[in-house]
Amino acid sequence: MSGLSERAASGSVTSIETAEAEATRLNQGVLEFALGAQKMMFEELVFLGDQMLERTQTEMHLFTEFVAKMAGAHSVRDIKTMCEECGQHQLDFFRRDSERLFRHGERMIAATSNLISSRELN
């Protein structure tokens, strides 16, 4: 008991309270970071699922268009024209898909940067 009263008199109880408050603050920061990272990962999984579905629908549309044009082609010239048109559609799809992927990468970098910079690391 005399040790406790001596520590209280010397001010070490205050330093213990300060240390506890600091540990609580750090734990809260870690918890917020972990929850933010978990939320971001969940949003990315939902986004990925939506993008996969949209890409599959677009690919199926392009394939259906290709089959319909192939069935309607009656000469080598028609087949050549059809291949050029379908090739152009594939290139346009690839360009749009690449631009979407690039924008998504930029968005992910910004979200990660905000998640990291919004937390104090001290």
C-alpha positions in Angstrom: 0.0 0.0 0.0 2.8 2.4 0.7 4.1 1.8 -2.8 0.8 2.9 -4.3 0.6 6.0 -2.1 4.2 6.8 -3.1 3.4 6.5 -6.8 0.3 8.6 -6.4 2.4 11.2 -4.6 5.0 11.2 -7.3 2.6 11.5 -10.2 3.0 8.1 -11.8 -0.8 7.4 -11.5 -1.2 10.3 -13.9 1.3 8.9 -16.3 -0.5 5.5 -16.2 -3.8 7.2 -17.0 -2.1 9.1 -19.8 -0.7 5.8 -21.1 -4.1 4.1 -20.9 -5.7 7.0 -22.8 -3.0 6.9 -25.5 -3.4 3.1 -25.8 -7.2 3.5 -26.2 -6.7 6.2 -28.8 -4.3 4.0 -30.8 -6.6 1.0 -30.5 -9.5 3.2 -31.8 -7.4 4.3 -34.8 -6.4 0.7 -35.6 -10.1 -0.4 -35.4 -11.2 2.4 -37.6 -8.5 1.6 -40.1 -9.4 -2.1 -40.1 -13.1 -1.4 -40.6 -12.3 1.1 -43.4 -10.2 -1.5 -45.1 -12.8 -4.2 -44.7 -15.5 -1.8 -46.1 -13.3 -0.9 -49.1 -12.6 -4.6 -49.8 -16.3 -5.4 -49.7 -17.1 -2.5 -52.0 -14.4 -3.8 -54.4 -15.9 -7.3 -54.4 -19.3 -5.9 -55.3 -17.8 -3.7 -58.0 -15.9 -6.6 -59.4 -19.1 -8.7 -59.5 -21.0 -6.0 -61.3 -18.1 -5.5 -63.8 -17.9 -9.2 -64.5 -21.6 -9.4 -65.2 -21.5 -6.3 -67.4 -18.5 -7.6 -69.4 -20.2 -11.0 -69.8 -23.4 -9.4 -71.1 -21.4 -7.3 -73.6 -19.4 -10.2 -74.8 -22.6 -12.2 -75.3 -24.1 -9.4 -77.2 -21.0 -9.1 -79.5 -21.0 -12.9 -80.0 -24.7 -12.9 -80.9 -24.1 -10.1 -83.3 -21.2 -12.0 -84.9 -23.3 -15.2 -85.3 -26.2 -13.3 -86.8 -23.9 -11.6 -89.3 -22.1 -14.8 -90.1 -25.4 -16.5 -90.8 -26.4 -13.6 -93.1 -23.2 -13.6 -95.0 -23.5 -15.1 -98.5 -20.2 -14.3 -100.1 -16.5 -13.9 -99.2 -16.9 -10.1 -99.5 -19.8 -10.2 -96.9 -17.6 -12.3 -94.6 -14.7 -9.9 -95.0 -16.9 -6.9 -94.2 -18.5 -8.7 -91.3 -15.1 -9.6 -89.8 -13.9 -6.0 -90.2 -17.0 -4.7 -88.4 -16.8 -7.3 -85.6 -13.1 -6.6 -85.2 -13.8 -2.9 -84.9 -16.5 -3.7 -82.3 -14.0 -5.8 -80.3 -11.4 -3.0 -80.4 -14.0 -0.5 -79.2 -15.0 -2.8 -76.4 -11.4 -3.4 -75.4 -10.7 0.4 -75.4 -13.8 1.1 -73.2 -12.8 -1.8 -70.9 -9.3 -0.5 -70.6 -10.5 3.1 -69.8 -12.9 1.7 -67.2 -10.1 -0.3 -65.6 -7.8 2.7 -65.6 -10.5 4.9 -63.9 -11.1 2.2 -61.4 -7.4 2.0 -60.6 -7.3 5.8 -60.0 -10.4 5.5 -57.8 -8.7 2.7 -55.8 -5.5 4.7 -55.3 -7.5 7.7 -54.1 -9.6 5.6 -51.7 -6.5 3.9 -50.3 -4.7 7.2 -50.0 -7.7 8.7 -48.1 -7.9 5.6 -45.8 -4.2 5.9 -44.9 -3.9 9.7 -44.7 -7.1 10.1 -42.7 -5.6 8.2 -39.7 -3.0 9.7 -37.5 0.0 7.4 -37.1 1.5 9.1 -34.1 
